[in-house]
């Protein structure tokens, strides 16, 4: 499984996703992003926007932003 989480240190929404990934025992790679939105070019390239968290599930061809949507996706797909 290839899962990547784009996240920001101290972001409570990112931590919600981290907690769920851990609860579901999903292996993932964290990519730490810059605090300034203007420097999040990699996130924009991947997801079309600069907000985090963003999850990329390469195995299923899914790229998703917004913690509520990500949590719902993880529960629906991996729980």
VEXDREN-2710 file (C-alpha; in Angstrom, 1 decimal):
% VEXDREN-2710
k/r/px/py/pz
1/UNK/0.0/0.0/0.0
2/UNK/1.3/3.4/-0.9
3/UNK/-0.3/6.2/1.1
4/UNK/1.1/9.7/1.5
5/UNK/-0.1/12.4/3.9
6/UNK/0.8/16.0/3.3
7/UNK/0.7/17.7/6.7
8/UNK/1.8/20.7/8.7
9/UNK/3.3/20.5/12.2
10/UNK/0.8/21.5/14.8
11/UNK/-2.2/21.2/12.5
12/UNK/-5.1/19.7/14.5
13/UNK/-6.9/18.6/11.3
14/UNK/-3.7/16.7/10.2
15/UNK/-3.5/15.1/13.6
16/UNK/-7.1/13.8/13.2
17/UNK/-6.0/12.0/10.0
18/UNK/-2.8/10.7/11.6
19/UNK/-4.8/9.2/14.5
20/UNK/-7.2/7.5/12.1
21/UNK/-4.4/6.1/9.9
22/UNK/-2.8/4.7/13.1
23/UNK/-6.1/3.3/14.3
24/UNK/-6.6/1.5/11.0
25/UNK/-3.0/0.4/11.0
26/UNK/-2.4/1.9/7.6
27/UNK/1.3/2.5/6.7
28/UNK/1.8/6.0/5.3
29/UNK/4.6/8.4/4.5
30/UNK/4.4/11.9/5.9
31/UNK/5.4/14.9/3.8
32/UNK/5.9/17.9/6.0
33/UNK/4.9/21.2/4.3
34/UNK/5.7/24.8/4.8
35/UNK/3.7/26.9/7.2
36/UNK/3.2/29.6/4.6
37/UNK/0.5/28.8/2.0
38/UNK/2.5/30.5/-0.7
39/UNK/5.3/28.0/-0.2
40/UNK/3.1/24.9/-0.5
41/UNK/3.7/24.4/-4.3
42/UNK/4.0/20.7/-4.0
43/UNK/0.6/20.4/-2.3
44/UNK/-0.9/22.6/-5.0
45/UNK/0.6/20.5/-7.8
46/UNK/-0.7/17.3/-6.2
47/UNK/-4.2/18.5/-5.1
48/UNK/-4.9/21.7/-6.9
49/UNK/-5.0/23.7/-3.6
50/UNK/-2.6/24.6/-0.8
51/UNK/-4.5/23.5/2.3
52/UNK/-3.6/20.5/4.3
53/UNK/-4.2/17.7/5.1
54/UNK/-4.0/16.0/1.8
55/UNK/-3.9/12.2/1.3
56/UNK/-2.7/10.5/-1.8
57/UNK/-3.7/6.8/-2.0
58/UNK/-1.7/5.7/-5.0
59/UNK/-3.0/2.1/-4.9
60/UNK/-6.6/3.4/-5.5
61/UNK/-5.8/6.5/-7.5
62/UNK/-7.3/8.9/-4.9
63/UNK/-6.0/12.3/-4.0
64/UNK/-8.2/14.0/-1.4
65/UNK/-8.1/17.1/0.8
66/UNK/-10.2/18.2/3.9
67/UNK/-9.9/16.1/7.0
68/UNK/-13.7/15.2/7.2
69/UNK/-13.7/13.8/3.7
70/UNK/-10.4/12.0/4.3
71/UNK/-11.7/10.4/7.5
72/UNK/-14.8/9.3/5.8
73/UNK/-12.8/7.8/2.9
74/UNK/-10.5/6.0/5.2
75/UNK/-13.4/4.5/7.2
76/UNK/-15.3/3.5/4.1
77/UNK/-12.3/2.0/2.3
78/UNK/-10.1/0.5/5.1
79/UNK/-12.3/-0.1/8.2
END
